[in-house]
Amino acid sequence: MAYPYVTHKCALGAHGAPRAQAKRSVQLRRLRARKMHRFPHSGKRPQAIDVVWATGEYLTCDLFGPLLRSVGGAKYAAFHIDLRSRFVYVKALTAKSDHYAAFEDVISDVRARSGRAMRFFKTDGDGIFTGAEALAIYRKHDIRHLQSAPGDSASNDIAERTIRTFAELTTTCLLHANAPTALWAEAMTMVAYVWNHIPVMKTHSGELLSRVSLLEGHTRRFSLDVLRAFGTKCHYMLTLQKKGGLKLALHEKARLGAILCIEDGMAAYRVLDMETREARRIPFAQVVTIIHSVITTSGGTMRNGCQFHSFPPKRLNSMMRSGFVMDWMALQTMT
């Protein structure tokens, strides 16, 4: 999941090193710097507020992967970014060829949200974007396909930098929750929800709006009270349907779980049930997180003076390795 940083272990003595080895060490440091993107992209990209195209008209895209296979079977992530609003679609793909179906979904969703048809679509020269099936989609929807220059990531820099940012945020979520890398797709979904709904985009009037508001053309402010950190420990209420139609008055009223992400287009969390080893869609109102009013500096996510606790360090990983929590493939079954 993480980017392949190049490291160099110095095996030289205390009395110095030959010039060739010293030169090699400098070369490795420069290579490591490039891998870490310390050098800026060439040129200057316009700010979102200065983009001349309306929302929904110009999207840029790139694929991220291959990655470690997720619990749902995904090995790639397709990123579609609206240039004006910076709204990001993240589509988990089991194979590169799944991009075509995901792209059709993005075209329809962008038009529904913005009220405008997509006009321009910018990618690199990957065959998945230039093949016959991709060209047929462009002709079908009257989309002009633009390509970045060969070997120049700076000419598609918005997509490249967005992917880099999402990769780092996703890795942070996994490390904070002590979760295995195979849950990267769920963590990335949570990152995308937060990215699109927090009010950080400045308008010409100076007002801050969310990327969703810009794309959909309104000033509605979304409630951020539902936001929880990935892996937050919670209890979800057992409704009559979840009990199989039985009231079970003397049995438990809630079960222990961990919040994985927020469902797209649904007021619900995706919660990992610690007992049944399944991922469930649970409405916001039926999920209770453990809150301590005492503010501390470790072991949780701070929000509004409260602390939302995750599982203790190494607890989640150790339970998963022992088989107590779940069989990973059980996450594919949504109930």
Buried (B, 14 or more C-beta within 10 A) or exposed (E): BEEEEEEEEEEEEEEEBEEEEEEEBEEEEEEBEEEEEEEEBEEEBEEBEEBEBBBBBBBBBBBBBEBEBBBBBBBBBBBBBBBBBBBBBBBBBEEBEBBBEBBEEBBEBBBEBBEBEBBBBBBBEBEBBBEEEBEEBBEEBEBEBEBBEEEEBBBBBBBBBBBEEBBEBBBEBBEBBBBBBBBBBBBBBBBBBBBBBBBEBEEEEEEEBBBBBBBBBEEEEBEEEBBBBBBBBBBBBBEEEBEEEEEEEEEEEEBBBBBBBBBEEEEBBBBBBBEBBBBBEBBBEBBEBEEEEEEEEEEBBEBEEBBBBBBEEEEBBBBBEEEEBBEBEBBEEEE
